[in-house]
Amino acid sequence: MIPDRYDVAIVGAGPAGMSAGLLLEKSGLKVAVIDEQPRKGGQILRQPPAAFYVKNWLAGRVYKPLKELLAKAEANGADTIEWITGATVWGLCRDSVPDNGFRLGILQQGKARWLHANRVLLATGCYEAPVAIPGWTLPGVMGAGAIQTLLKSQQVLAGENIVLSGSHPLQLIVAEQLLDAGARVKTVCFVQSWSRFLLVFRNPSVLLGNLCKFMDITRIFAKLTVKGVKIRFSSAVTEATGENRIMAARLDDGALIDCDCLGLCYGFLPSSELARQAGAEAQWLSSGGWGIVVDDWFRSTEPGLFAAGELTGIKGAEAACIEGELAALGILFDAQLKETGDYKKYAERLRRRHNKISKFATLLERVAGVSDAFLLNLITKETLLCRCEDISKGTIDSILGQNSSIRSLNSVKLLARTGMGRCQGRYCEINLKRILSLYDGAEVDSGYSVQMPVKPIPVKLLGDLPIENGNVSPDFSP
């Protein structure tokens, strides 16, 4: 079997990946865009199955430019770009032949294979920040984004009586979509005070530069109020109660609200595992998660490896589109297919718009930010921190108390098996990092080491991979 080889491999067919791919369309480069979902669009669009018709799918102004971008991507045939959907990239490393670029491990239709690319653009997006509370493992407790995904892609309501709680304004958008679909949103809890939201008015230049976003949120807020949805400030759900599934949400004032679904919404973390596993430098973001360090053309510190979209910092779909285009231009410059001056004015316009969006994202982060102390206070000794391995906070406290030299997540992993499950630390890392931050000597902890495979793959399939230059695969040591 001869592995596929491309000039450019783009991982992720969301806003950043589609934008980059379409800009590279007429470059003459052989481009592959890989995504683990069966259809293009990423999480923000989350297309329903091809045979599934959704009336008024993603109606509204906010989705219009993204749907136009998707239409262009759908119209693009395989002549210039190969769209590889339903495929999980489980590893990324340097090619076994020096100067040959990268090797990507692909799992598609139950088969593993290698794909080679001279340059790689990672546009892998983000995932919901997991916040542990008592009862968060009960069926019916999920991220607000997961509730939204079910509605977008399958027109399925996660429940009939829904409570939303967190700090991110996405709650308002999800609440409106649930109401329109016929669900009852019993309350939306924001942990911040109302005065925190007024911060936006103290930054008029940022507000005016992103007026459409602000007006959409204001409209939704007014609509929910008219529809009778209770919006609480300085309030949070501290516990999900029930036996076989959630029956009620307990608020911090002790009140119980009957519900069959609870959506937690505390922001998002970059899906930067592939980039970090490949050796790209990352930094811990103030909003949480590991963001990839990039230059003005979205080159990472690893030569030939680019990163765009949410894994460079959570800024939203519009910024992701811009970053995808700038990264594609960077790829063309590196491949000496374009002189920097050819697209200088266009790149400058992109950067000016990106700067406005970034300022708004920074302001949103200030509004939606929650202290580690607040989130740690939600966790009891019985609360599971590592859902994959059933490890409670009490167990972690005991290990740290008995081993005074343990001040890193990798050390905790060796003793407690945290981060060893299917999620590979995506659920437990941020909560454990908060706990470790309470101890002296843990301030600079670099988090879990990211190893290949970054997502589960049957061991048998690794053995079926073709041998290249005497090697079946890179190092898979834990």
C-alpha positions in Angstrom: 0.0 0.0 0.0 1.5 3.4 -1.1 0.4 6.1 1.4 -1.4 9.2 0.0 0.9 12.2 -0.4 -0.2 15.8 -0.6 1.4 19.2 -0.7 -0.9 20.4 2.0 -3.1 18.5 4.5 -5.7 20.6 6.4 -7.2 18.9 9.5 -10.6 20.2 10.2 -13.4 21.2 7.7 -14.9 23.9 9.9 -14.7 27.7 9.2 -10.9 27.9 9.3 -10.3 24.7 7.3 -12.9 25.5 4.6 -11.6 29.1 4.2 -8.0 27.9 3.9 -8.9 25.1 1.5 -10.9 27.4 -0.8 -8.1 30.0 -0.9 -5.6 27.2 -1.9 -8.0 25.9 -4.5 -6.4 27.4 -7.6 -2.8 27.3 -6.3 -1.8 24.2 -8.1 -1.0 22.4 -4.8 -2.5 19.0 -4.1 -4.7 19.7 -1.0 -6.5 17.3 1.3 -9.1 18.6 3.9 -9.7 15.9 6.6 -12.6 16.0 9.1 -14.0 13.3 11.4 -17.6 14.3 10.7 -19.4 12.8 7.7 -20.1 16.3 6.3 -18.3 19.6 6.1 -19.1 22.6 8.3 -17.5 21.9 11.6 -19.3 22.0 15.0 -20.8 25.5 14.4 -22.8 24.3 11.4 -23.0 20.6 12.2 -24.8 19.5 9.1 -27.6 17.0 9.5 -27.1 13.7 7.6 -27.4 14.0 3.8 -30.7 12.1 3.7 -32.2 14.1 6.6 -34.1 17.3 5.7 -34.2 20.1 8.3 -36.7 22.9 7.6 -35.2 26.4 8.2 -31.9 24.8 9.1 -29.8 27.4 11.0 -31.9 30.4 10.2 -30.7 33.7 11.3 -28.2 36.4 10.3 -25.3 35.0 12.3 -25.2 31.8 10.2 -25.6 33.3 6.8 -21.9 34.0 5.9 -21.0 30.5 7.2 -23.7 28.8 5.1 -22.4 30.7 2.1 -18.9 29.5 2.8 -20.2 26.0 3.2 -22.0 26.2 -0.2 -18.8 27.2 -1.9 -17.0 24.2 -0.2 -19.8 21.9 -1.2 -19.6 23.1 -4.8 -15.9 22.3 -4.9 -15.3 19.0 -6.5 -12.4 16.6 -5.9 -10.4 18.0 -8.9 -8.6 20.6 -6.8 -9.3 19.6 -3.2 -9.8 16.1 -1.8 -12.4 16.3 1.0 -11.8 13.3 3.3 -14.7 13.2 5.7 -15.6 10.6 8.3 -11.9 10.3 9.1 -10.2 10.8 12.4 -6.6 12.0 12.6 -5.1 10.1 15.6 -1.5 11.1 15.2 0.9 13.6 13.5 4.7 13.4 13.3 7.6 14.1 11.1 7.9 11.9 8.1 10.3 8.9 8.4 12.3 10.4 5.5 14.0 13.6 6.5 12.7 16.8 4.8 9.6 15.0 3.5 7.2 16.9 5.7 4.7 15.1 7.9 2.9 11.8 8.4 -0.7 11.8 9.6 -2.3 8.7 11.1 -5.9 8.4 9.7 -8.7 6.1 10.9 -11.5 5.9 8.3 -14.2 3.3 7.8 -12.6 1.0 10.3 -9.2 1.1 8.6 -6.0 2.8 9.6 -3.6 4.3 7.1 -0.9 6.9 6.7 -1.3 10.1 4.8 1.8 12.2 3.9 1.9 16.0 3.5 4.7 18.5 2.9 2.8 21.0 5.1 0.0 20.7 7.5 -2.6 23.2 8.7 -4.4 22.3 11.9 -7.9 23.8 12.2 -9.2 21.4 14.8 -11.5 23.8 16.6 -12.4 23.6 20.3 -14.5 21.7 22.8 -16.6 22.7 25.8 -14.8 23.4 29.0 -15.8 20.6 31.4 -16.9 21.9 34.9 -17.3 19.2 37.5 -20.2 19.5 40.0 -21.9 16.8 42.1 -24.1 14.7 39.8 -22.6 15.9 36.5 -22.3 12.3 35.4 -26.0 11.7 35.5 -27.8 11.1 32.2 -29.3 14.4 31.1 -26.4 16.6 32.3 -24.4 17.8 29.3 -22.7 20.8 27.8 -24.9 23.5 26.4 -23.1 23.0 23.1 -24.0 19.3 23.1 -27.6 20.2 23.5 -27.3 22.6 20.6 -25.5 20.0 18.5 -28.4 17.5 18.9 -30.8 20.2 17.8 -28.8 21.4 14.8 -27.9 18.0 13.4 -30.8 15.8 14.3 -33.6 18.1 15.4 -33.6 16.2 18.7 -34.5 17.9 22.0 -32.2 16.8 24.8 -35.1 17.3 27.2 -38.5 19.0 27.6 -37.7 21.0 30.7 -34.2 22.4 30.5 -32.0 24.4 32.8 -28.9 26.2 31.6 -26.1 27.4 33.9 -22.7 28.8 33.4 -20.9 32.0 32.4 -20.8 32.1 28.6 -23.4 34.1 26.5 -23.8 31.0 24.3 -26.5 30.0 26.9 -28.7 32.7 25.5 -28.3 31.5 21.9 -29.0 27.9 22.9 -32.0 29.0 25.0 -33.6 30.8 22.0 -33.0 27.8 19.7 -34.6 25.4 22.3 -37.6 27.7 22.7 -38.1 27.8 19.0 -38.0 24.0 18.8 -40.7 23.7 21.5 -38.7 23.0 24.6 -39.4 24.7 28.0 -36.3 26.6 29.2 -37.0 26.9 33.0 -34.1 29.2 33.8 -30.8 30.5 32.6 -28.2 31.0 35.4 -25.2 33.3 34.9 -22.6 33.1 37.7 -21.6 36.7 37.0 -23.4 39.7 38.3 -25.4 41.9 36.0 -22.8 44.7 36.5 -20.2 42.4 34.9 -22.1 42.5 31.6 -22.1 46.3 31.7 -18.3 46.1 31.0 -19.1 46.1 27.3 -20.4 49.7 27.5 -17.1 50.8 29.0 -15.4 49.9 25.7 -17.5 51.8 23.0 -14.9 51.4 20.3 -14.9 47.6 20.6 -18.7 47.6 20.9 -19.1 49.6 17.7 -16.7 47.5 15.8 -18.7 44.4 16.6 -22.2 45.9 16.7 -24.0 43.1 14.9 -22.9 40.5 17.5 -24.0 42.8 20.4 -27.3 43.5 18.8 -28.0 39.8 18.3 -27.3 39.0 22.0 -29.5 42.0 23.0 -32.3 40.8 20.8 -32.2 37.3 22.2 -32.1 38.6 25.8 -35.2 40.6 25.1 -37.0 37.7 23.4 -36.3 35.3 26.3 -37.6 37.9 28.8 -40.8 38.4 26.8 -41.2 34.6 26.6 -41.0 34.3 30.4 -37.6 32.6 30.7 -36.1 33.4 34.0 -32.6 34.8 33.6 -30.7 34.9 36.9 -27.4 36.7 37.6 -25.0 35.9 40.4 -26.5 32.4 40.4 -25.3 28.9 39.6 -26.4 25.3 39.6 -24.2 23.6 42.2 -25.7 20.1 42.0 -27.6 17.8 39.7 -29.9 15.5 41.6 -31.6 12.3 40.7 -31.1 8.5 40.7 -31.0 7.1 37.2 -31.0 10.5 35.5 -31.3 14.1 36.4 -34.5 15.1 38.1 -33.7 18.5 39.4 -31.0 21.2 39.5 -30.0 22.7 42.8 -29.0 26.3 42.9 -26.5 28.0 45.1 -29.3 29.4 47.2 -30.6 25.9 47.9 -33.6 26.1 45.5 -34.4 23.0 43.5 -35.7 23.4 39.9 -37.3 20.3 38.4 -35.8 19.5 35.0 -34.9 16.5 32.8 -31.9 18.2 31.2 -29.1 20.5 32.5 -26.8 22.3 30.2 -23.5 23.6 31.6 -21.8 26.4 29.7 -18.5 27.7 30.9 -16.7 28.4 27.6 -14.4 26.4 25.4 -10.9 24.9 25.3 -8.7 24.6 22.2 -8.5 21.2 20.6 -4.7 21.5 20.4 -3.7 17.9 21.1 -2.4 17.1 17.6 -0.3 20.3 17.5 1.2 19.7 20.9 1.9 16.0 20.1 3.7 17.2 17.0 6.0 19.4 19.0 4.4 22.9 18.5 4.9 25.3 21.4 1.7 25.9 23.4 0.8 28.3 26.2 -1.9 28.1 28.8 -4.7 30.6 28.0 -6.2 32.8 30.6 -9.6 31.4 29.6 -8.3 27.9 30.0 -6.7 25.3 27.7 -3.5 25.1 25.7 -3.4 27.6 22.8 -0.8 27.1 20.0 1.8 29.9 19.6 1.8 31.2 16.0 3.3 34.1 14.1 1.5 36.6 11.8 1.0 34.0 9.1 -0.1 31.4 11.6 3.0 29.3 11.4 3.6 27.3 14.6 7.1 26.9 16.1 7.3 23.6 14.3 8.5 24.3 10.7 5.9 23.5 8.1 3.1 23.2 10.7 0.4 25.9 10.7 -2.5 26.4 13.2 -5.6 28.5 12.7 -9.0 29.0 14.3 -9.9 28.2 17.9 -6.7 26.3 18.8 -4.8 29.6 18.7 -7.3 31.1 21.1 -11.1 31.2 21.3 -12.3 34.0 19.1 -15.3 32.6 17.2 -16.1 31.5 13.6 -15.5 34.9 11.9 -12.0 35.1 13.3 -11.4 31.4 12.4 -12.3 32.2 8.7 -9.8 35.0 8.6 -7.1 32.9 10.3 -7.6 30.1 7.8 -7.1 32.5 4.9 -4.0 34.1 6.5 -2.6 30.6 7.2 -3.2 29.6 3.5 -1.4 32.7 2.4 1.5 31.8 4.6 1.6 28.3 3.1 1.7 29.8 -0.4 4.6 32.2 0.6 6.5 29.3 2.1 6.0 27.2 -1.0 7.2 30.2 -3.0 4.0 30.3 -5.0 3.2 33.9 -4.0 5.3 36.9 -3.3 4.3 38.5 0.0 3.6 41.8 -1.8 1.0 40.1 -4.1 -1.5 39.8 -1.2 -0.2 42.4 1.1 -3.2 44.7 0.9 -5.6 41.8 1.2 -3.8 40.4 4.2 -3.7 43.9 5.8 -7.5 44.1 5.5 -7.9 40.7 7.0 -5.7 41.6 9.9 -7.6 44.8 10.6 -10.8 42.9 10.8 -9.2 40.2 12.9 -7.9 42.8 15.3 -11.4 44.1 15.9 -12.8 40.6 16.5 -9.9 39.8 18.8 -10.6 42.8 21.0 -14.2 41.8 21.2 -13.1 38.2 22.1 -10.9 39.6 24.9 -13.8 41.7 26.2 -16.1 38.7 26.1 -13.4 36.7 28.0 -13.4 39.3 30.8 -17.2 39.3 30.9 -17.5 35.5 30.9 -14.4 34.7 33.0 -14.9 32.7 36.2 -12.2 32.3 38.9 -10.7 28.9 39.6 -11.6 29.4 43.3 -15.3 29.6 42.4 -15.2 26.5 40.2 -13.2 24.5 42.8 -15.9 25.4 45.4 -18.4 23.5 43.2 -16.5 20.2 43.7 -17.0 18.0 46.7 -14.8 15.1 47.8 -17.3 12.6 46.2 -17.4 14.4 42.9 -15.8 12.5 40.0 -13.0 14.4 38.4 -11.9 11.7 35.9 -15.1 10.2 34.5 -13.2 7.6 32.4 -11.5 6.0 35.4 -14.0 6.9 38.1 -11.6 8.9 40.2 -13.0 11.3 42.7 -11.6 14.5 44.1 -11.2 12.8 47.5 -8.9 10.3 45.9 -6.8 13.0 44.3 -6.6 14.9 47.6 -5.4 11.7 49.3 -2.7 11.1 46.7 -1.5 14.7 46.9 -1.5 14.6 50.7 0.5 11.4 50.9 3.0 12.4 48.2 4.3 15.9 48.9 6.6 15.8 45.9 3.8 15.2 43.5 3.1 18.5 41.8 2.6 17.7 38.1 -0.3 16.2 36.2 1.9 13.5 34.7 2.8 12.4 38.2 -0.8 12.3 39.2 -1.5 10.3 36.1 1.1 7.7 37.0 -0.4 7.2 40.5 -4.1 7.6 39.9 -4.6 6.8 36.1 -6.2 10.2 35.5 -6.1 11.0 31.8 -5.7 7.4 30.8 -9.2 6.9 29.5 -10.9 7.4 26.2 -11.0 11.2 26.5 -7.2 11.3 27.1 -7.5 14.0 29.7 -9.9 16.3 27.9 -12.4 16.1 30.8 -10.1 15.9 33.8 -7.0 18.0 32.9 -8.4 21.4 33.5 -10.1 20.5 36.8 -6.9 18.7 38.1 -4.8 21.7 37.0 -7.0 23.9 39.1 -6.5 21.7 42.1 -2.7 21.5 41.6 -2.5 25.2 41.4 -3.3 25.3 45.1 0.0 23.6 46.0 3.4 25.3 46.1 5.6 24.4 43.1 2.8 23.6 40.6 2.3 27.0 39.0 4.3 26.1 35.9 2.9 22.6 35.4 2.8 21.9 31.7 -0.1 19.5 31.8 -0.4 16.0 30.4 2.2 14.9 27.9 0.3 14.3 24.6 1.1 11.0 23.0 0.1 9.2 19.9 -2.6 8.1 19.4 -4.4 11.3 20.6 -7.8 9.5 20.0 -8.7 5.9 20.6 -7.9 3.4 17.9 -8.0 -0.4 18.0 -4.5 -1.8 18.6 -5.0 -4.4 15.9 -5.3 -1.6 13.3 -1.9 -0.2 14.3 -0.4 -3.6 13.6 -2.0 -3.5 10.1 -0.3 -0.3 9.2 2.3 -0.6 6.4 6.0 -0.7 7.3 7.9 2.3 6.1 11.7 2.3 6.2 11.7 -0.5 8.7 9.2 1.2 11.0 5.6 0.5 11.4 4.9 3.7 13.3 6.4 6.3 15.5 6.9 5.9 19.2 3.7 4.9 21.0 5.1 4.9 24.5 2.8 6.3 27.3 
